Amino acid sequence: MGMPITVDVVDSVRGGVVDAVFADLNLIDRTFSPFLETSAVSRINRGELAAADAGALVQQVLDLCRLYEVDTDGYFTAWIGGRLDPSGLVKGWAIDRACSILDQHGCRNYLVDAGGDVQTRGRNHDRQPWRVGIRHPIQRDRVARVVHPEGLAVATSGNYEKGEHIVNARTGERANGLLSFTVVGQDILACDVYATVGFAMGAEGLAFVDRKRGFGAYAIHHDLSATWNPGFEAIAGVPPADEPPS
């Protein structure tokens, strides 16, 4: 899916466990990648394959997309301009599947990172809480904030890596009201979707996440100021009021 993926397992497990994770990630890539001509998504968009005939994986994702379309009042959808693009959900879903494989094999302490979206379990190699940085949207070698998401997920959406690629499904316009929007919570799938939706909403994104119990949001604006909702404050703590993104 055009992104680096890291699986860091602290526990002593058989080597085949991580192989199984990447085999599943490769399956998801072959099915949903918009960059592969042979993927189901590409074939559907060329009119060579009906979505209803695309197999169980595609149907599962489309069902989830429909649920989140209702959950977000139409700000999230798998269909933009008549073309299928479930990318705003598939990455979080892929991470969630990877975690399920690790859980089934008895892993209790690990991190899965796909393109900067992260799900953690337990503790790191030093038996300390995992530290996840929210990338600074302008200075690539710096982070804006660090959170300690013990057993939590962190997902960020923005235009700084791929350009203006996130669309407000309600208006059909490309979103550019923020530099980045990060969501922290228990569920990487929901965090991934809500980060995309919050970024598309712009200034209204924090209020949207406020209405979702158990999630925090952190927005970086074009002037490099940052704002966050009470949920993020509870999870990540609050820096001094005069401290800009670091």
N, C-alpha and C positions, 0 to 999 in steps of 0.2 A: 504493500500500500504506500510505497514511497517514503518510508520512515524507518529509523533505527529502532530496534526493540531489544531491551535488556531484561534478562531473567536472572535475578541474584538470589540464590537459595542458601540460607545459612545452615539449615539442617543437613545431616549426613543422609543422603538418599542415593538410590541407584541412578547411574548416569542416564538410563533410559527415560527417566521422568522428564528431564528437560528436553530430550529428543522428542518425546510425545507432545510437549507443549509447542515446539516449533513445527512439528508436523501438522498440528491443528491450525497454527497461524498461517502456514503455507496454503492449506486448504481454503481458509477464509480469503487469503489474497487471490488465489486462482478464481474464486467465485465472485468476489465483489470489487476487485481492483478496477478503477476506471482507466488505468493505464495499460491493461492487458486486453488485446483485441479478442481473445478467446474467453474472457470472463463472462459469467452470466449477465452481469450488469451491462457490459458493452454489447452483448448480443441482443439483449432486450431493447436497448436504445437504438440499435440499428434495425429493429423490427424483425430480427431473425428468430426470436424466441419470445413466446408469451410469458408474462410474469407468472401466470398460473401454472405453467408447465416447467418452471425453472428449478424445481426440487425443494426438498424440505428445509434446507438452510435458508434459501431465499424467502420461503413462506414464513419462516420464523422471524426473520428480520422485518419483513413487511408488516407482520402482525404487531411487532413491537413498535414500529414506526407509526402505525395507526393509533396505538395506545398513547404514545407521546404527542401525537398531533392533537388529540383530545385534551391531554393533560396540560398542554402549553397554549391552548386556545388558538391553535393554528399557526403559531410562530415556528413550529417545527413540522417538516413534512419530508417524505422521501421523494416526492415528485416536484420538480421545478421546471416549469415550461414544457411539461409533457415528457420530460426525461427523468429516468430513475437515478437518484443519487442519495443513497442512505449513508454516506460517509460520516455525517454528524452523529451517527449511532454505532456504526460498525466497529470503530476503533475501541470504544468502551466495552462493547459486547465481546470483542475478541479478547480483551484483557480479562474480562469476567470469566470467559471459558478457560483461559490459561490458569486462572486462580483455582477454578473448579478441579482441573486436572491435578494441580499441586496439592490441593486439599485432600483429594481422593487417595493420594499416595502418602499421606501422613505428614506433609510439610506444614510447619506451623510458624516459621519465621522466614519471610522472603519479601522480595519487591519485584513487581513487574512494571516496566516502564516502556510505553509505546509512544514514541514521538513526543515525550514530555508529559503524557498523561500516565498517572502512577496509581497503582493499588499496593498497599502494604499489608503485611500480616506480622504480628509479633514484634521482635526486636532485630537490630542489625548485628553485624559480626562482633561488635564490641558490647553486645547485650544492652545497648542503649536504644531509645526510640529512633526510628528512621528520621532523617532530615531531608526534606524535599524543598528545593528552591523554586520560587516562582521567577521565571526568567525575566530579566530586564528587557523591555521591548526594543530598546535602542542600542544599548551597549551589550554586545553578545557575551562578553566575559564577566558580566555581573548579574546578580539576582536582585529582584525587587523586595522580596520577603522570603523568609525561611519558615516553614511550618514543620511540626513534628507529628505527622499523621499516623499515630500508632493504631493500626488496624483500619485506617481510613484511606480514602481515595482523593486524588488531586487531579483536576483536569483544567486545562487552559485553552481558550480560543483567542485568536488574533490574526491580523493580516501581515505581521512583520516577517513571516517565513515564506508564505505563498502568494502574497499580494491580496487584493480584495476578492476573496473567494467565498465569503459567507454571505448568504442572501437572506434578507428579511422575507419570509414566505408570504407574509400578508401583503406586502407592497411590490414584491418582485425586484426590489432595488438592492444593490450590494451594500452591506453594512460597513460603515467606517466612522461611527460615532465615538469609538473608544480605541485605545491601543491594544488592550488585552482585557480578558475577563476570565477569572479563575473561580472554580467552584470546588469546595471541600465537603466531603460527606462519607457515609458508609459505603455507598454503592457507586462503583466506577461507571456503570452504564448510565445511571441518572446524572452523575456529575458531568459526563461527557456531553449528554444532550443539553443539560441546563447551561453549561458553559457556552455552547453554540447559540442557544436561544438568548441567553443574557447578553452576549456580544451583539447579536442581531437587534435586540431591543435598545441597546445603548444606555441612555440615562435611566431608563425604566428597569434595567436588568436587576439591580440590587433589590428593588421592591418585589420583583417577581420571585427571586430566590427566597426572600423573607417569608413568602407564603408557603414555602415548602419546608416542612418540619425536618430538622436534623441536617440542614445544609448551610454552609457559609459561602459568601461570595466576596471577591476582592477585585475591584476595577481599577485599571490604570488609564488615565485620561491623556489627551494629546499634549497637555502642558506638563506631563510626568507627575502630576499629583495623583494620589491614590485615595480611594474611598472603599469602605467595606460595610457589610451589614452586621448586626449583632451576632448572627450565627458564626460568622468568621471570627469575630472577636472572642467568642467563647472557645473556639477550637484552637486558634493560633495565637491568641494574645494580641495586645495592641502596642505598637511602638510609640515613642513620644510624639505629641501632636505636631511638632515642628520638624519631624524627621521625614525627608523625602525618600522615595524608593532608593535603595542603596546600590 
